[in-house]
Amino acid sequence: MSDNTSAGHDFDFHGRSLDTIFETYKELQAKCPVGRSDKHGGFWFLTKSDDIFAAEQAPDTFSVAPSMLLPDFATDVPLIPIDIDPPEHTDYRRILLPLFTPKVIGRLDEGMHRTARELAVEVAAQEVADASHLFARPMPTIIFSRLAGFPEQDWPKFDQWVDDIIYERTVDYERARQAADEVFAYFDALLKSRTDDAGSDDLIYYLLTAEIKGRKLTHEELLSYCYLLFVAGLDTTAWAIRSSLWYLAQNPKAQARLRENPDEIPAAAEEFLRTLSPVQAMARTCLKDTEVRGQEIKEGDRVVLVFGAGNRDPEAYEQPDDIILDRQNNRHLAFGGGIHRCLGSNLGRQELVVALEEFLAVVPEFSLADPSEPWHGVGSLTLKIGR
């Protein structure tokens, strides 16, 4: 085993570690592209694009159990379908596929544009505005909640639950557990109230009527689906929108270019997803002794696939750390890969594109009001509107 693995012994991919994570990725890829960290109970990490893609294609070696998250999402049960391995995974995932096809997402397009435009108008009306609070966070919450059938009056409480589960679990796990319990209780009540809701056209009703191998989903399975879709459907898209605006706020030439050429926004969105990925890493468990780049990973070891590093791999991309708005052939890992590739990628991608289209069409030139606010997460993004 190479002594260079010691270079990554304190590697983390949460919290303030993300402030300088891109420099960390350069160091790790140069010194220990496959390394070992002591954080979160100890884990191996893969930072090269090819290694990550290969691991994503090998569920017989790299299992998602007991959780694809490290730490987990504050639950005692695996979440369906991301924490389920083949062959069961195939049936669980197949249930959701019809909900996230391009055709279904296309039907949401008009509502997406209308919602984004209304929110952007609120931002444009201010001289200094928190674009995260007013725009990046509420847009995906509203869009996904309508798709899922979540009651509109409940939307305000969703963000706090997401913050506690995703961002607090690494510093206050008990707080995350409490939030998770509240989310499960919320969906328990919602599902029970919807059992006779024939004729509805939303995700909740779809799950209630879905079948797997000739049977209806159990109440526990329904709860697991709802919990995962809730947590995954709100945070990642908000992060993607916020980080894209963060970049544009300090790059006036890029901002002007996309205003003048809105047809370039889809390609730019892919580049923002690559370089400022909402999901920087996900975990696996090694099912058998294996070797990656000369490093021996033992059965039972936890392994983290560092998507954010793979997306900036100099062997996979020219000028990997540069945001090139019209980059072509942009095969990135923002949505993962293999059988566990993000089910909601079509929805998330479309929400990001629409958000940028409407924000740039409605909001005048904008710049950072507080340069200390980080690129990552869903916290405040304070913008000066107009120059």
C-alpha positions as a printed NumPy array, in Angstrom:
array([[  0.   ,   0.   ,   0.   ],
       [  1.311,   3.432,  -0.898],
       [  2.344,   5.745,   1.957],
       [  0.64 ,   8.534,   0.04 ],
       [ -2.729,   7.445,   1.464],
       [ -1.795,   9.451,   4.581],
       [ -2.293,  12.635,   2.572],
       [ -6.045,  12.165,   2.763],
       [ -6.402,  10.96 ,   6.358],
       [ -8.509,  13.995,   7.331],
       [-10.435,  14.291,   4.056],
       [-14.073,  15.296,   4.51 ],
       [-16.764,  16.383,   2.086],
       [-19.188,  18.112,   4.432],
       [-19.607,  21.551,   5.97 ],
       [-16.822,  24.104,   5.841],
       [-14.483,  21.52 ,   4.299],
       [-16.276,  22.364,   1.053],
       [-14.924,  25.933,   1.136],
       [-11.592,  24.745,  -0.262],
       [-12.634,  21.34 ,  -1.56 ],
       [-11.494,  21.947,  -5.144],
       [ -7.906,  22.537,  -4.029],
       [ -8.196,  19.418,  -1.88 ],
       [ -9.284,  17.422,  -4.924],
       [ -6.176,  18.524,  -6.841],
       [ -3.95 ,  17.396,  -3.998],
       [ -5.687,  14.06 ,  -3.572],
       [ -5.66 ,  13.244,  -7.281],
       [ -1.948,  14.049,  -7.416],
       [ -0.895,  12.225,  -4.238],
       [ -3.51 ,   9.576,  -3.457],
       [ -6.291,   9.242,  -6.039],
       [ -7.426,   6.247,  -4.004],
       [ -6.951,   7.041,  -0.342],
       [ -8.138,   6.495,   3.184],
       [ -9.792,   9.038,   5.512],
       [-10.296,   8.754,   9.265],
       [-13.505,  10.805,   9.204],
       [-16.998,   9.365,   9.82 ],
       [-15.734,   6.052,  11.113],
       [-13.141,   5.675,   8.362],
       [-13.603,   5.245,   4.642],
       [-11.751,   4.787,   1.384],
       [-12.263,   7.394,  -1.318],
       [-12.052,   7.278,  -5.111],
       [-11.352,  10.594,  -6.856],
       [-10.744,   9.664, -10.508],
       [-13.568,   9.766, -13.018],
       [-12.89 ,   6.342, -14.552],
       [-12.641,   4.643, -11.148],
       [-15.913,   6.199,  -9.997],
       [-17.758,   5.232, -13.178],
       [-16.368,   1.683, -12.878],
       [-17.491,   1.379,  -9.26 ],
       [-20.96 ,   2.633, -10.209],
       [-21.165,  -0.212, -12.733],
       [-20.145,  -2.886, -10.198],
       [-22.903,  -3.303,  -7.577],
       [-21.675,  -6.852,  -6.937],
       [-18.488,  -5.317,  -5.52 ],
       [-19.667,  -1.944,  -4.228],
       [-22.985,  -2.207,  -2.383],
       [-25.183,   0.76 ,  -1.46 ],
       [-26.114,  -0.928,   1.848],
       [-26.472,   0.03 ,   4.63 ],
       [-26.762,   3.579,   3.23 ],
       [-25.585,   5.482,   0.189],
       [-25.05 ,   8.46 ,   2.5  ],
       [-22.201,   8.9  ,   4.965],
       [-23.429,   9.677,   7.578],
       [-26.829,   8.258,   6.698],
       [-30.003,  10.339,   6.405],
       [-30.796,   9.771,  10.099],
       [-32.947,   6.709,   9.469],
       [-32.858,   3.159,  10.822],
       [-34.058,   1.609,   7.572],
       [-32.641,   1.624,   4.032],
       [-34.247,   4.164,   1.75 ],
       [-35.977,   2.862,  -1.371],
       [-34.547,   2.576,  -3.963],
       [-31.124,   4.194,  -3.404],
       [-30.107,   1.94 ,  -0.498],
       [-31.271,  -1.265,  -2.178],
       [-28.983,  -3.558,  -4.186],
       [-29.919,  -5.728,  -7.185],
       [-31.963,  -7.698,  -7.877],
       [-34.582,  -6.045,  -5.608],
       [-33.429,  -2.591,  -6.686],
       [-34.657,  -3.114, -10.261],
       [-38.299,  -3.586,  -9.26 ],
       [-38.278,  -0.739,  -6.757],
       [-36.705,   1.685,  -9.219],
       [-39.009,   0.618, -12.065],
       [-42.011,   1.83 , -10.077],
       [-40.739,   5.416, -10.186],
       [-39.461,   5.57 , -13.758],
       [-42.77 ,   6.656, -15.361],
       [-42.933,   9.676, -13.058],
       [-39.69 ,  11.207, -14.284],
       [-39.69 ,  10.716, -18.052],
       [-38.944,  13.727, -20.289],
       [-42.598,  13.665, -21.413],
       [-43.921,  13.946, -17.859],
       [-41.379,  16.628, -16.966],
       [-42.33 ,  18.497, -20.129],
       [-45.885,  18.838, -18.839],
       [-44.52 ,  20.761, -15.856],
       [-42.651,  23.25 , -18.018],
       [-45.285,  25.985, -18.154],
       [-45.783,  25.917, -14.394],
       [-42.021,  25.955, -13.839],
       [-41.608,  29.075, -15.943],
       [-44.513,  30.822, -14.259],
       [-43.268,  30.027, -10.755],
       [-39.678,  31.011, -11.543],
       [-40.82 ,  34.269, -13.134],
       [-42.997,  35.206, -10.152],
       [-40.152,  34.528,  -7.729],
       [-37.639,  36.42 ,  -9.883],
       [-39.904,  39.477,  -9.87 ],
       [-39.641,  39.543,  -6.061],
       [-35.833,  39.515,  -6.314],
       [-35.776,  42.216,  -8.989],
       [-37.86 ,  44.54 ,  -6.814],
       [-35.079,  44.848,  -4.223],
       [-31.733,  46.606,  -4.222],
       [-30.206,  43.854,  -2.079],
       [-31.876,  40.466,  -2.066],
       [-31.247,  37.004,  -0.651],
       [-31.613,  35.035,  -3.879],
       [-31.401,  31.738,  -2.018],
       [-34.313,  32.511,   0.295],
       [-36.423,  34.267,  -2.336],
       [-35.649,  32.161,  -5.391],
       [-33.312,  29.144,  -5.298],
       [-35.007,  27.404,  -2.375],
       [-38.709,  28.077,  -2.951],
       [-38.732,  27.244,  -6.663],
       [-37.895,  23.51 ,  -6.393],
       [-39.986,  23.204,  -3.235],
       [-43.051,  24.533,  -5.041],
       [-42.465,  22.554,  -8.235],
       [-41.747,  19.23 ,  -6.548],
       [-44.499,  19.654,  -3.978],
       [-47.046,  20.157,  -6.741],
       [-45.768,  17.083,  -8.552],
       [-45.832,  15.029,  -5.374],
       [-49.139,  16.239,  -3.998],
       [-47.752,  17.835,  -0.821],
       [-50.254,  20.318,   0.703],
       [-49.336,  23.901,  -0.14 ],
       [-49.824,  25.126,   3.426],
       [-47.066,  22.755,   4.58 ],
       [-44.309,  24.039,   2.293],
       [-42.817,  26.527,   4.809],
       [-41.802,  23.756,   7.23 ],
       [-40.06 ,  21.646,   4.585],
       [-36.868,  23.712,   4.348],
       [-36.089,  23.418,   8.072],
       [-36.502,  19.652,   7.958],
       [-34.187,  19.433,   4.95 ],
       [-31.582,  21.633,   6.64 ],
       [-31.624,  19.559,   9.824],
       [-31.414,  16.221,   8.   ],
       [-28.841,  17.096,   5.347],
       [-26.675,  19.802,   6.89 ],
       [-26.95 ,  19.246,  10.636],
       [-26.455,  15.477,  10.702],
       [-22.658,  15.802,  10.59 ],
       [-22.553,  18.124,  13.621],
       [-25.759,  17.3  ,  15.522],
       [-27.011,  13.852,  14.591],
       [-29.74 ,  13.87 ,  17.249],
       [-31.216,  17.003,  15.704],
       [-31.23 ,  15.239,  12.353],
       [-32.899,  12.192,  13.922],
       [-35.629,  14.355,  15.405],
       [-36.272,  15.991,  12.036],
       [-36.325,  12.589,  10.332],
       [-38.87 ,  11.321,  12.862],
       [-41.034,  14.369,  12.168],
       [-40.834,  13.789,   8.41 ],
       [-41.811,  10.129,   8.791],
       [-44.716,  11.136,  11.035],
       [-45.792,  13.739,   8.494],
       [-45.892,  11.214,   5.65 ],
       [-47.517,   8.592,   7.83 ],
       [-50.43 ,  10.963,   8.383],
       [-50.472,  12.171,   4.772],
       [-50.567,   8.646,   3.341],
       [-53.36 ,   7.599,   5.685],
       [-55.382,  10.655,   4.711],
       [-54.994,   9.866,   0.997],
       [-56.055,   6.212,   0.854],
       [-59.44 ,   6.963,  -0.7  ],
       [-58.269,   9.814,  -2.899],
       [-59.238,   8.241,  -6.222],
       [-58.791,  10.384,  -9.286],
       [-55.773,  12.306,  -8.012],
       [-52.851,  12.812, -10.379],
       [-49.735,  13.129,  -8.256],
       [-46.855,  11.132,  -6.883],
       [-48.585,  10.182,  -3.637],
       [-51.594,   8.7  ,  -5.405],
       [-49.307,   6.964,  -7.904],
       [-47.412,   5.247,  -5.088],
       [-50.612,   4.269,  -3.306],
       [-51.836,   2.484,  -6.416],
       [-48.475,   1.049,  -7.554],
       [-47.686,  -2.647,  -7.417],
       [-44.463,  -4.615,  -7.097],
       [-44.496,  -8.28 ,  -8.152],
       [-48.286,  -8.31 ,  -8.105],
       [-48.77 ,  -6.72 ,  -4.686],
       [-49.344,  -3.223,  -3.362],
       [-46.508,  -1.467,  -1.59 ],
       [-46.491,  -1.878,   2.182],
       [-46.976,   1.182,   4.365],
       [-43.294,   0.999,   5.379],
       [-42.222,   0.925,   1.728],
       [-44.448,   3.91 ,   0.975],
       [-42.91 ,   5.844,   3.852],
       [-39.407,   5.067,   2.611],
       [-40.207,   6.266,  -0.92 ],
       [-41.798,   9.468,   0.362],
       [-38.926,  10.257,   2.731],
       [-36.302,   9.809,   0.04 ],
       [-38.17 ,  11.78 ,  -2.615],
       [-38.8  ,  14.578,  -0.143],
       [-35.19 ,  14.937,   0.978],
       [-33.605,  14.371,  -2.433],
       [-36.126,  16.426,  -4.4  ],
       [-35.726,  19.716,  -2.574],
       [-32.113,  20.253,  -1.529],
       [-30.085,  19.28 ,  -4.579],
       [-31.936,  21.47 ,  -7.073],
       [-31.881,  24.436,  -4.708],
       [-28.11 ,  23.979,  -4.359],
       [-27.667,  23.809,  -8.143],
       [-29.662,  27.006,  -8.709],
       [-27.953,  28.886,  -5.891],
       [-24.411,  27.876,  -6.882],
       [-25.053,  28.811, -10.518],
       [-26.227,  32.266,  -9.469],
       [-23.221,  32.527,  -7.122],
       [-20.922,  32.009, -10.09 ],
       [-22.782,  34.403, -12.385],
       [-22.87 ,  37.103,  -9.695],
       [-19.085,  37.393,  -9.819],
       [-18.648,  36.802, -13.543],
       [-20.405,  39.674, -15.327],
       [-19.162,  38.599, -18.763],
       [-20.704,  35.149, -18.371],
       [-23.876,  36.729, -17.018],
       [-24.116,  39.088, -20.005],
       [-23.377,  36.285, -22.445],
       [-26.244,  34.126, -21.177],
       [-28.619,  37.091, -21.13 ],
       [-27.819,  37.795, -24.765],
       [-27.762,  34.117, -25.775],
       [-30.367,  32.258, -23.712],
       [-30.067,  29.298, -26.076],
       [-26.681,  28.641, -24.421],
       [-28.222,  28.224, -20.967],
       [-28.76 ,  24.427, -21.212],
       [-25.068,  23.835, -21.97 ],
       [-24.051,  26.289, -19.24 ],
       [-26.321,  24.468, -16.788],
       [-24.469,  21.219, -17.478],
       [-21.183,  22.97 , -16.788],
       [-22.479,  24.371, -13.502],
       [-23.628,  20.88 , -12.552],
       [-20.209,  19.459, -13.377],
       [-18.098,  22.01 , -11.524],
       [-20.427,  22.918,  -8.631],
       [-22.114,  19.558,  -8.119],
       [-24.898,  19.481,  -5.511],
       [-23.868,  15.943,  -4.534],
       [-20.128,  15.91 ,  -4.013],
       [-19.912,  12.284,  -2.909],
       [-21.864,   9.136,  -2.091],
       [-20.899,   6.015,  -0.202],
       [-20.692,   2.308,  -0.873],
       [-19.66 ,  -0.778,   1.096],
       [-17.126,  -3.18 ,  -0.362],
       [-18.627,  -6.687,  -0.637],
       [-15.35 ,  -8.48 ,  -1.319],
       [-11.635,  -7.79 ,  -1.195],
       [-10.724,  -5.72 ,  -4.228],
       [ -7.931,  -3.529,  -5.533],
       [ -8.156,  -0.068,  -7.103],
       [ -4.975,   1.602,  -8.378],
       [ -2.841,  -0.634,  -6.221],
       [ -4.784,  -0.006,  -3.005],
       [ -6.274,  -3.045,  -1.252],
       [ -9.843,  -2.415,  -0.135],
       [-11.176,  -5.091,   2.207],
       [-14.615,  -6.657,   2.423],
       [-16.782,  -4.518,   4.692],
       [-14.825,  -1.309,   4.165],
       [-16.809,   1.825,   3.426],
       [-15.901,   3.502,   0.123],
       [-16.822,   7.033,  -0.926],
       [-17.187,   7.869,  -4.608],
       [-16.15 ,  11.512,  -4.791],
       [-18.269,  12.769,  -7.691],
       [-17.045,  16.332,  -7.226],
       [-13.435,  15.244,  -7.728],
       [-14.288,  13.022, -10.685],
       [-16.023,  15.985, -12.289],
       [-12.75 ,  17.931, -12.139],
       [-10.443,  15.106, -13.189],
       [ -7.767,  16.45 , -15.586],
       [ -7.68 ,  13.061, -17.318],
       [-11.385,  13.401, -18.154],
       [-11.706,  17.115, -18.962],
       [ -9.588,  19.807, -20.555],
       [ -9.192,  22.765, -18.203],
       [-11.182,  20.839, -15.59 ],
       [-11.47 ,  23.672, -13.079],
       [-12.614,  26.25 , -15.612],
       [-16.309,  26.852, -16.203],
       [-16.622,  26.798, -19.996],
       [-20.203,  27.777, -20.752],
       [-20.383,  25.998, -24.084],
       [-18.363,  22.906, -23.136],
       [-19.342,  19.999, -25.379],
       [-19.57 ,  16.253, -24.648],
       [-19.952,  17.02 , -20.963],
       [-20.24 ,  13.528, -19.449],
       [-20.274,  14.393, -15.762],
       [-21.126,  12.679, -12.5  ],
       [-23.458,  15.279, -10.991],
       [-26.3  ,  12.742, -11.158],
       [-24.128,   9.716, -10.432],
       [-23.962,   6.83 , -12.851],
       [-24.881,   3.203, -13.366],
       [-28.012,   1.601, -11.953],
       [-28.267,   4.181,  -9.176],
       [-28.091,   7.234, -11.411],
       [-30.415,   9.93 , -10.071],
       [-34.026,   9.193, -10.987],
       [-34.905,  12.876, -10.898],
       [-32.144,  14.037, -13.237],
       [-34.6  ,  15.122, -15.945],
       [-36.592,  17.161, -13.446],
       [-33.557,  18.689, -11.736],
       [-31.906,  19.59 , -15.028],
       [-35.069,  21.237, -16.361],
       [-35.637,  23.177, -13.138],
       [-32.101,  24.556, -13.283],
       [-32.42 ,  25.613, -16.914],
       [-35.798,  27.284, -16.351],
       [-34.545,  28.997, -13.196],
       [-31.602,  30.523, -15.053],
       [-33.723,  31.516, -18.043],
       [-36.29 ,  33.365, -15.961],
       [-33.849,  34.881, -13.455],
       [-31.668,  36.339, -16.2  ],
       [-34.706,  37.546, -18.136],
       [-36.282,  39.304, -15.158],
       [-33.51 ,  40.375, -12.777],
       [-31.164,  43.208, -13.842],
       [-27.404,  42.794, -13.565],
       [-26.465,  41.427, -10.175],
       [-23.31 ,  40.955,  -8.124],
       [-22.327,  39.469,  -4.766],
       [-23.188,  41.685,  -1.815],
       [-21.325,  39.428,   0.606],
       [-18.275,  37.715,  -0.925],
       [-17.816,  35.64 ,   2.239],
       [-20.889,  33.539,   1.472],
       [-19.668,  30.126,   0.243],
       [-20.276,  28.554,  -3.161],
       [-21.903,  25.465,  -1.644],
       [-25.092,  24.607,   0.202],
       [-28.431,  26.392,   0.332],
       [-27.61 ,  29.175,   2.771],
       [-28.008,  32.872,   2.038],
       [-26.872,  34.286,  -1.291],
       [-27.022,  38.051,  -0.899],
       [-27.035,  39.882,  -4.21 ],
       [-26.806,  43.535,  -5.129],
       [-29.358,  44.112,  -7.857],
       [-28.15 ,  46.587, -10.498],
       [-24.639,  48.02 , -10.667]])
